[in-house]
Each structure stands twice: as C-alpha cells, then as structure tokens.
Amino acid sequence: MTPPPPPRGPGHPRSENAAVLSPARPALPAPVVLSPALDDVQLTIATEALAHGRWTRVRTLLAETGEDWDLRGHRLTVLARCPGSAAWARDWQLADPESGDAATLLACATVQLAVRGTGSAEAAARECRTAARMVPADPTPWLAELLLARRTGTADHRAHAFAEIRARHPDHHHAHHLMTACLAERQRGTPDDPRHEVYDFAARSAERAPADSPLAVLPVIAHAERYRVLAAAGLAPTDPAASGHWSTPRARQDLKAAFDWWLEWEGEGHPRGKVDLNFLAHATFHEGSLAEAAALFHRIGPYATPAPWSYTGHDAGTAFRAARDAVFRSG
C-alpha cells in the first residue's frame, strides 16, 4: 500500500493524477441505476431468485461469501429487503433447522419488516438473538440489531449492538455508517458545531482503521449526515449548493484528505465502495471541486445511491443525474 501523498497547498494542481482527474466523459444522458445490490451481479441474481421463492440460490451465494463480513452484511441486508424474504427464510429453516445462514436472513428480514412498521420489533429482536447464538463469530445478526435499534431502540441499545459488531469485525463498514447517522441526529435543534461528537467519532474511526480501509471516508459521511439533520430542522438550506456546509475549514480539510486517500486506494472491490464514492461525489460537487467530482462520477458509473442524494427530500436519481451531467458539461 503506497502511503497517502503529503498535503498540498490550496489550488495546487494534482498533475500526477491527471489521468484520474480527466477521465473520458460518457455520452449524455447516461443511465442511472438505483439498486441496493449496487454492482454485485451475483447478489442481484440471488435477490431475483429469492423473490420467486428460490432460496437455494441464496444458500449457495452465502456459502460462497464465507467470512468476508462486509460482503456478508451487505448481501444479507439487501436480500432481507426482498419482498417475502422472511417467509422464504422460514421455509429454508424448515428444510435446514441448523442453518445459521437461514437464521441470519430471517433476523435481517424481520428487522426490515419492523423498520417499515409492518412487523414486530420484539419479534425482530428475538430473531436477532437466535441468529447471534447460532453464528457467534458473525457480526451480521448484530448489524441487524443495530438497524433495528436505530429506529426503535435507545442510545444504549445502539451502543451495545455496535460494540458487539466491533468485537467481531472492528472496521465493519455498514455499522460505522449507521453509527455516524445516529450520532449526527443528536442536538437536532442547534446550529452546526465543528466539535460535534459525530465529527470526533468519524475522525477517531478513520484514524484507527488500517491504511487501506474505506473508513478513511467516514469524516465526509459525518458531514453529509449532519447536513441532513440540520436541513430537516430548518437550520440549513434544503439546497445543498446554497448551504455552504462543505465550505467550512473542517469540511474542506476532511474532504481533501478523503479524496487524496481515494486516489491512492487499491481496494476498488469493496462491496459498499459505491456508497463511499457517492458520498464523495456529492461533497466534491457541492464544494465546487468539479474536476474531482468528474473523476468520482466516472468511477461510480451508473450506480447511484439514495444516500446522500435523497437527503432533504430530493429524488435521488434526479439529483445524481443533474449533478453528474453538470460536472461533465463543465469539462
């Protein structure tokens, strides 16, 4: 892993990265794909199979996933959003009562039902505990618990679930994003504070993560999540471009550090990498760094994510397309 480049002065051209910052522009208009599976083709296939009750394809996929915890968490939480996933997971359990994969899928699926208001939070919590007992080394049942606690639990409940996840996988990507969103929601009725706890949490998490961990981008996630809360409270404009949120000294510093890290990153295969790239593209675009935004949009391709493009009530696909097209036209 090549260490990140030293800090550059404001406006210093990144000439050594000219190829990255001047990618070929796709013809406009280009498609936009809003799929929770992102660019995971095998997950897309398994999700379609599960929607038709073919849970054996899911069993094969999860067996192939193994103990890649970030990939496993991503795949299970996406599968859990599939219509009928809880019912199909129960069918799987009837066929194989000892399957930890079936129990974890059921936990994630019942959490999704509870979060949507169509299922019981108590039942979801029971399924999470059952799965955690069956697969004690797997952080995914606790990820489901954290998703549930974010909507229905207390701060202590969320902290406990997060601690259990970190005990099994200290750099769990999705869990850190969830905790960042939770912490950003504290102090809803006060103006932004550069010393807000969400910024400290993100900075500490990025610092203690390995050099090749995408948690390096977490400080940028913190700014986006805090903006979401401030805009919802009427403390920031709902137009991100007019908010000035990414023009503060701390935001600029965090964004530059994250972008420079991305230029050196060799781990483009991370299952949730497109999530980070969307947050970075959103921030660089609204901060006014159009060359950087163009490079990010090029790497994202068609894979837009609801967060952060849908924040403050915007349609994610429309907001993503408008920003991307504006950036490419500017070049």
N, C-alpha and C positions, 0 to 999 in steps of 0.2 A: 504493500500500500504506500503510495507516494504521499508524504506529508503535505498538508494544505499550503498554498502559497502564502508568503508574508503579506500583511495588509498593504494596500496601495492607497495613495492619496486620492482625494475626491477628483473624479473626472479622468483618472489615469486610464488610458485605453488598455484593454486586455488583449494586446496584439497576439500573444502566444496562443490565445484561444479564438483566433479569428474564424477558424472553420466552424467552431461550435456556435459562435455568436452570429454567424452569417450563413445559416443553413438555407438549402434550397426551399423556396416557398411553394407549397402545394397550390394547385389551381383552386380558385374560389367559385362557388361555395363548396366547401368540403363537408362530409358527413359528420354528425355528432352522435356518439354512442353513449347513452346513459344506462349502463348496465352495472349492477353491483358486483358482477363477476370480473369486471374490468377486462384485462386482456388474457385471462385464464381460459383458454379454449376448452380444456378438459372439464373445468368446472361448469362452463356453460352447457356442455353436453349432458353432464350429470344432473344439472338443475332441470333441464328439459325432460330428462328421463324420470326424475322424481315427480314432476308434475303429473305424469301419467302412471304413477304408482310403481315404477320400475326401480325399486330401492336397491336392487342388486348392483346396479351401475354405481350407485353411491358407495356401497360397501367396497367395491373394487377401488374406487378413487381414493377413499380414506386409507385403505390398506397401502396403496402406493404413496400416499402422503407421508406416512411414517411419523417421526418425531420432529419434523420441521414445524415448530409450534406456531410461528407466524403464519405459515401457509395453512396449517390445520385450522387455526382460528378463523382465518379469512374464509376458507372453504365452508366450514360448518355454519358460520353466521350467515353466509349467503344462501346456503341450502335451506337454512331454517326459515328464510323469508318466502320460500316457495309455497304456493297455495296447497294446503293439505299435508304439509310436511310432518306435522305432529301425528296425524293419523297413519301416514306411511311409516313413520318411525316406530309406532306401536305395532304395526304389522311385522316389521323387521324384528322387534323384540319377541313377538310370539314365536317366530321361526328360530330365533337365536337369543334366548334369555340372558346368556352370559356375555353378550356383545357390549363392550364399552363404547364402541362407536355408535351403536344404536341408542344407547342411553344418553350419550352426549348430544346427539342430534335431537333427541326428544327434549332434553333440557333447553337447548337453544331455541327449538321451535315453540315450546310452551312459554318461554320468555318473550318471544316475538308476539304471541297472542296476548300476553298480559300487557305488554307495552302499547299494543294497539287498542287496548280496552275491550278485547273480545275473549279474554281468558282470565283466570285467577292468578294473582301474584303469589298467593300462598302455594298453589299447586306448582307454579313455576319454580319457586324456591325449593320445594321438595324434590323436584326432578333434578335440579342443580346439585343438591346434596347427594342424591343417589348416584349421579354420574361421577361426582368427585370421589366417592368411595370406591367405585368400580375402576377408575383410572386415576389413582392418586398422584401420579407424576405429571399428569396432563393439566396445563393451565386453562384449557378451554372451558370446562364447567365453571370455573371461577370467572372467566371472561363473561359467560352468560349471566352469572350472578352480578357482575359489575354493570352490565347492560340493564339488568332489572333494577338494581339499586339506584342507578342514575335517575330512573323515572319514578320509583315507588319507595326508595329507601332513604335512610338518614346519611349524614356525613360519615358517621362511624361505620355504618354498613358498607359504604363505598370504600372507605379506607381499608377495612378488613379484607374485602374482596381483592383490592389492588395489591395489598401485601401478600396475599396468597398466590396471586399471579406472579409477582416478582420473585417469590421464593422458588418458583419453578422455572421461570424464564425472566431474568432481570431486565431484559431490554425489549419486552413484549411491545410491539408497535401499536396495535389497536388499543391495548389497555392504557398506554401513555396518552394517546389521543383522547380517550374517554375521560381520563382524569383531568386533562387540560381543559376540556369543555366544562367539566363540573366545577373546577376551581374558578374559571372565568365568570361563572354565574354568581359568585359571591359579590356582595356590595353592589347590588343591581342599581341602586338609586344614587350612586355617587359618580362624579366625573372620573375620567381615566387617571390612573396613578402609575407612573413608571415603576414604582416599588410594589405594585400589586402582587399578591402571592403567586398568581398564575405565571408571571414572568420569572420569578425566582425558581418555581418548580421546573419550568421548562429549561431554564439555564442549567440548573443542577443536573437534570436528567441528561441533557446533551453532553455535559462535561464528564459525567461518569460512564457514559456509554463507550464502547470500543470505537476506534477511529473510523471504521467502515460502517458504523450503524446509522441508518436513516434517522435516528433520533436527533441527529445534528440539526434537522429541520424543525424540531419541536418549538424553538422560540418563535418562529414565524407562525406556527399553528396557534400559539398563545395570543399573538396579536390579532389574528383573524377571529378567534373565539371571543376575545374581549370586545372587539368591534361589534360582533353580533349582539352581544348583551347590551352594550351602550346604545346601539341604534334602536334596539327593541324598547329600551327605556326612554327614548327621546333625547338622549344625551349626545348623540352623534347623528349627522345626516344619514338618511337611508340610501343616499347615492354614495357609494364608496369613493368615487373620484372626487367628490366635494368634501369628504370628511377630513382629509389631511391626516388620517390615522397612521398612514405608512410613511409620513414625512417627519416624524419626530426623530430626535437623535438616536434614541434606543432602537426604534423600529428600523431605521436605516442601517444601523450597525448590525442588528440581528439578521436582516435580510441579506446584506452583503456577505456576512460570514456563511450563511446557509448556501447562498448561490455559489460562492467560491468553493465550498466543500463539494457541492454537486458537480462542479466542473472536474474535480479530481476523483469522484466516486467511481468505483469499478463494479458496483453491485446492482446494475440495472435490472436484474432478475427478481428483485424483492416482490413478493405477491401484492403488496399495497404501495408499490413505488409510484403508481399513477396518482394516488391520493396526495402524496407529498408534492409531486410535480404540479398538480392543480393548485394547491395552496401557494406554491412558489410563483406560478404564473399569475395568479390573482393578485398577489402582493406586488410583484415587479411591475405589472401593468398599471396598477393604481398609484404606485410610487413614481411612475414615469420613466422607468428603465426599459425602454421599448426593445432595445437590442437583446437584452437578457430575456425579456418576455418572449420574443420571437424564437429564441433557441429552445425555451421550455415548451412552447406550443408545438414546435416541430417534434420534440421528443415525445410529447403526450399523444400526438396523433389524434384520433377521433374520440379518445376515451375521457370524456368529461365526467366529473363527479359532482353530486348535488352540493356537497360542502367544498368550498365556501361560496360557490356561485349562486346558490339559492338563498343565501343569508339576506335578511331584511326583505323577504317576500319576492325576490326576483325569480323568474323561471330560469332554472339552471342552464338548460340547453341554449336558451336565447342569450343569456348573459355571457356564457362561454363563447358562443359563436360571434357575438358582437365584439368582444374584446380581442379575440383571435384575428378576426378579419381586419379590425382597425390596426392591429400591430403589423400584420403582413402588408397592408396597404402603405403603411408609413415607411416600409423598407424600400 
